[in-house]
Amino acid sequence: MILTKEEYCLFNIKSKIQLIEKDGRFITRRVCSDLYLITFYQIYGFYVETIYEMSTFKTLSADPVINIDIMQLYPPPLRQMNSIA
């Protein structure tokens, strides 16, 4: 099954998450102010941004974005530093 962006938007948030888990391809994640986990996925030829509230583990949104470059608006992901012994 392939959906258009408009068809995807008709689903409720629970169904959107199920579609992402089934057919989406993870791109990257960002943490914003230690409050929100922002993840980006590609699904059916468009990009989706999901926003999770970290304190309650609640999904606030799972909506398409116009352009994947929107992820540049969020702080870059933290990189693991290798300790030198």
C-alpha positions in Angstrom: 0.0 0.0 0.0 1.3 3.4 -0.9 -0.4 6.6 0.3 -0.2 10.2 -0.8 0.7 12.8 1.8 -2.9 14.0 1.8 -4.2 10.4 2.5 -1.6 9.9 5.2 -2.8 13.1 6.9 -6.4 11.7 7.2 -5.2 9.1 9.7 -5.2 9.6 13.5 -1.9 9.9 15.3 -2.0 6.2 16.4 -2.5 5.0 12.9 0.2 7.4 11.6 2.7 5.9 14.0 1.8 2.3 13.0 2.3 3.3 9.3 5.7 4.8 10.2 6.7 1.7 12.1 5.6 -0.6 9.2 6.7 1.3 6.1 8.9 4.2 7.3 12.6 4.6 7.0 14.3 6.3 9.9 16.5 9.2 8.9 17.7 11.0 12.1 16.7 12.2 15.5 17.2 15.4 17.5 16.6 16.4 21.1 15.2 19.8 21.7 15.7 21.5 25.0 15.8 18.1 26.8 12.0 18.1 26.5 11.2 16.7 23.1 12.6 14.0 20.9 12.2 14.9 17.2 12.6 12.1 14.7 12.5 12.2 10.9 11.3 9.4 8.6 10.8 8.9 4.9 7.6 7.2 4.0 5.8 6.8 0.7 8.0 9.4 -1.0 7.7 12.2 1.5 9.2 13.1 4.9 7.5 12.9 8.3 8.5 14.7 11.6 7.4 13.0 14.8 7.5 14.9 18.1 7.6 12.9 21.4 7.3 14.6 24.8 10.1 12.9 26.7 8.7 13.5 30.2 5.4 11.7 29.4 6.6 9.5 26.5 3.6 10.9 24.6 3.6 11.4 20.8 2.5 14.9 20.1 2.5 14.8 16.4 3.5 12.7 13.3 3.1 15.1 10.4 4.6 15.5 7.0 7.1 18.3 6.4 7.5 20.3 3.3 11.3 19.7 3.0 13.7 17.6 5.0 15.9 20.6 5.4 13.6 21.6 8.3 15.7 19.3 10.5 18.5 22.0 10.3 16.3 24.2 12.5 16.9 21.8 15.5 20.1 21.5 17.4 22.5 18.9 15.9 22.5 15.4 17.4 25.1 14.9 20.2 28.0 12.8 19.1 29.6 10.3 21.4 33.1 11.3 22.4 35.7 8.5 22.6 37.7 8.9 25.8 41.4 8.7 25.3 43.1 6.6 28.0 
